[in-house]
Amino acid sequence: MDRDEAAVEALRALIRIPTVSDWDRDKEDRAAFEALLVELRERFPRLHEACDLQRIAGDALLVRWAGRSAEQPVVLMAHVDVVPVGDESAWTHPPFAAEVADGQVWGRGALDCKGSLVATCAAVESLLEDGATPDRDVWLSFGCTEEVSGGAAKEAVRHLRERAVEPWFVIDEGGAIVEGVLPGVVAPMGVIGVAEKGTAVIELTARGDGGHASAPRKMGATARLARAILRLEKKPFPSHLPDATVEMLERVGAHARMPYAAVFGNAARLRPVLSRVLPRLGHETAAMARTTVAVTQLTGSPAANVIAATARALVNVRVMVGETVDGAIERIRRTIGDPHVEVALVSGDEPSPVSPTDDTAYALLTATLEEVFPGTVPVPYVMLAATDSRHFHRVWPRVYRFTPFRMTDAQRASIHGVDERIGVDDFLDGVSWYRRLIEQL
Ligand SMILES: [Zn+2]
């Protein structure tokens, strides 16, 4: 088996282990997490021999590959846990079989995040096999609770700080190599997340008289709650473009068709217009331009013939970079404009800081990207989803969210959905990207 085959087989082996994380950790299959760490050891013997490995927070791994210097190391992140598969019958190939078909490896975690986990390890393994030593320490931080916003990544940060590690930069999952996301842009873009939105869960509670469903009153708890939800839907947050988004548009401007080339190329000047237009182009571009509000869970009466005395909605809010969780709650309260609907914060995480795009770390990432993926335009962007790396970003300034795989729209939709899969060649190019990155540190 050559290196490429071994890397693909390692990915398949890891996908077959159902490391599904759960908000209730007691419901997790501990044996699966255990088996994954054993499998990792078997597949990457050199890495396990040459590096210091520390198991933290249960099933997370913190690995140090000593380089020529311990100063300003880099941290490469990934996570071993995956989200549930949903309706298994909807999958074209069984989610934990890791079948190879149509040039792709199919299964839960192929992209999120076992692909980059294995690609990182395969890169290190191959460099060790070649007798390479990196110029600076390379740390690997593999979390086990990313999908349930657990504490493993915080624990990793704590360990690194205890050991006085001050990373030059950190890389975690995030943007990928994508096409067709922005209108008029033909070239593939390598989107590098330089910041991520904050998240907040907010509970709306409306109360009413309740009673028997045969004699309802007007504007009971459910109607009041419904009105509140509609008001949120009708009056979205104001849109504005953060600097990173402006920079993204300016950089792709040179690779776009007219009239987009002219518009994107002048994004800074056209910022007010663009922030009004982007939300109209689609739900993804809308999310790039504003704080979003999604009502995700509703509860009311416990029986079909009982009027709800209390109706509740959980609202998932993604807070724009530059805004705050408190500010978002305040605005939601004002938009609902009903003192009889209680608005309470359940949990909140502020938006991350923004990593620089004008220094050597970012330049190294983009140069490696252009080398391994010729013709791809590297651009910074603000990530819409939350990753473990936000905990690192609270402490260290250069955190970049980039998964070095080409992903189609359908593949991106398969993350947390059905038919998650990664192209074999795309995976192997990802291995090359990590390898080249480490070689050039
Ligand atoms: Zn992930």
Residues whose N, C-alpha, C, O or C-beta is under 5 A from the ligand:
A	BS01	ZN	D112 C113 E173
